[in-house]
Amino acid sequence: MDEPEIPAVAKALSLQAGICRNMGSPLNGELLDRAAADWLAGGPVKALMAPWADSNLRTQFDAAAPLRLIGSWRELALSGDDPAVSVAYDALDAAAIWAAVRVAMVEHRQRLARFMAHEPQTNEVRRSIALLGGFLEIAKATGLPLRCFEIAASAGLNLSWDRYRYRMGDVTWGDPAAAVRIDTAWEGGSPPVEARVSVIERAACDRRPIDLHDPDERRRLVSYIWADQTERLVRINAAIDVALANKVHVERADAIDWVRAKVAPKPGTASVLYHSVFWQYMPAESREALAALIAEIGAQATPDAPVAWLRMEPRGAAPLMDVTLTLWPGGEDRLLANAGAHAAEVRWFGANHS
Ligand SMILES: C[S@@+](CC[C@H](N)C(=O)[O-])C[C@H]1O[C@@H](n2cnc3c(N)ncnc32)[C@H](O)[C@@H]1O
């Protein structure tokens, strides 16, 4: 007899369990396996996943439905509104967390469902280590101060990239006393850490910026960081403090409108437009329009007013990211590095790689 088909919701939960394990979160691996079993048994997970009950597997993942579920539990834990859930999360004990959230999914169903109605929005600070090499290459090639324009900046945590301390294999860069410290599994040579870097202007946009002054939005952002990834949690909290202390601001705007209004070459400076893990969120025609607009801005560059386009984006459908730099005048694309989705690994090639 054929095995009965596992419904897409349960399949998505258990596939996400495997992904969490592979990406270094055994805790969420276990919690999501329990959630899949609970859904099949008709437990409280079923009511929370009801909006996706008729969706196919692809839609479950496009909507990041399983991540909304674990994010909703974690937000409750961070809020302190359900002490049993908070205590269990503090102990990082999967069995205790499951016991507490199983009760909470009944008692706080509406609150959790409200949280899950939002699409997850993250801001991965570690991506700054993959972008840093690009900024250094631009500073070295132009010898000019930088104006940094970040699109799709989320909470704007990577706008402070030059305020962080980095270790890239054998070399370091940045203020040794910086509160945000970033390292990674680095392969290949070193970026030009000797280049003089001075950021004289920075600005950012997102179509849905996270307001770090709002404690609810801040907690929502942190709740998507997996609870057993302590290093990421420490880093994001430190980066939030840096952003607040430096009054980092992300304007609410669509990328194309904002680039058209804000980005233009300026004599005596290098104007750098950059982004990470954003391109896939735009429809194909918007991607083409934005690429054409950037090329148009690049065509106005002069040796005294260069323009750079630096990005860390997935290569096709693969989780591997390409870190690419285009520098005008010239306008040749250079693959600087490959990186993992969270930049936990970086393989550096540099600007002279062909
Ligand atoms: C996966 S997040 C990446 C955030 C950040 N760049 C990072 O690497 O951590 C994608 C971001 O793109 C933003 N976004 C998507 N489409 C956009 C658009 N057309 N204009 C501006 N922001 C957009 C989303 O709001 C979200 O903050």
Ligand as a Chemical Component Dictionary entry (heavy atoms), coordinates in Angstrom:
data_LIG
# 
_chem_comp.id                   LIG 
_chem_comp.type                 NON-POLYMER 
_chem_comp.pdbx_formal_charge   0 
_chem_comp.three_letter_code    LIG 
# 
loop_
_chem_comp_atom.comp_id 
_chem_comp_atom.atom_id 
_chem_comp_atom.alt_atom_id 
_chem_comp_atom.type_symbol 
_chem_comp_atom.charge 
_chem_comp_atom.model_Cartn_x 
_chem_comp_atom.model_Cartn_y 
_chem_comp_atom.model_Cartn_z 
_chem_comp_atom.pdbx_ordinal 
LIG C1  C1  C 0  16.187 39.820 3.777  1  
LIG S1  S1  S 1  16.015 41.510 4.208  2  
LIG C2  C2  C 0  17.713 41.999 4.143  3  
LIG C3  C3  C 0  17.960 43.178 5.014  4  
LIG C4  C4  C 0  19.429 43.628 5.064  5  
LIG N1  N1  N 0  19.854 44.139 3.778  6  
LIG C5  C5  C 0  20.340 42.515 5.536  7  
LIG O1  O1  O 0  21.138 42.016 4.727  8  
LIG O2  O2  O -1 20.260 42.135 6.698  9  
LIG C6  C6  C 0  15.316 42.226 2.742  10 
LIG C7  C7  C 0  14.878 43.682 2.897  11 
LIG O3  O3  O 0  14.503 44.195 1.627  12 
LIG C8  C8  C 0  13.485 45.160 1.830  13 
LIG N2  N2  N 0  12.868 45.428 0.517  14 
LIG C9  C9  C 0  12.311 44.535 -0.325 15 
LIG N3  N3  N 0  11.896 45.139 -1.451 16 
LIG C10 C10 C 0  12.204 46.461 -1.339 17 
LIG C11 C11 C 0  12.049 47.598 -2.183 18 
LIG N4  N4  N 0  11.472 47.492 -3.387 19 
LIG N5  N5  N 0  12.520 48.786 -1.766 20 
LIG C12 C12 C 0  13.110 48.899 -0.527 21 
LIG N6  N6  N 0  13.270 47.864 0.316  22 
LIG C13 C13 C 0  12.836 46.654 -0.076 23 
LIG C14 C14 C 0  12.607 44.478 2.858  24 
LIG O4  O4  O 0  11.716 45.379 3.514  25 
LIG C15 C15 C 0  13.660 43.874 3.799  26 
LIG O5  O5  O 0  14.002 44.771 4.830  27 
# 
loop_
_chem_comp_bond.comp_id 
_chem_comp_bond.atom_id_1 
_chem_comp_bond.atom_id_2 
_chem_comp_bond.value_order 
_chem_comp_bond.pdbx_ordinal 
LIG C1  S1  SING 1  
LIG S1  C2  SING 2  
LIG S1  C6  SING 3  
LIG C2  C3  SING 4  
LIG C3  C4  SING 5  
LIG C4  N1  SING 6  
LIG C4  C5  SING 7  
LIG C5  O1  DOUB 8  
LIG C5  O2  SING 9  
LIG C6  C7  SING 10 
LIG C7  O3  SING 11 
LIG C7  C15 SING 12 
LIG O3  C8  SING 13 
LIG C8  N2  SING 14 
LIG C8  C14 SING 15 
LIG N2  C9  SING 16 
LIG N2  C13 SING 17 
LIG C9  N3  DOUB 18 
LIG N3  C10 SING 19 
LIG C10 C11 SING 20 
LIG C10 C13 DOUB 21 
LIG C11 N4  SING 22 
LIG C11 N5  DOUB 23 
LIG N5  C12 SING 24 
LIG C12 N6  DOUB 25 
LIG N6  C13 SING 26 
LIG C14 O4  SING 27 
LIG C14 C15 SING 28 
LIG C15 O5  SING 29 
# 
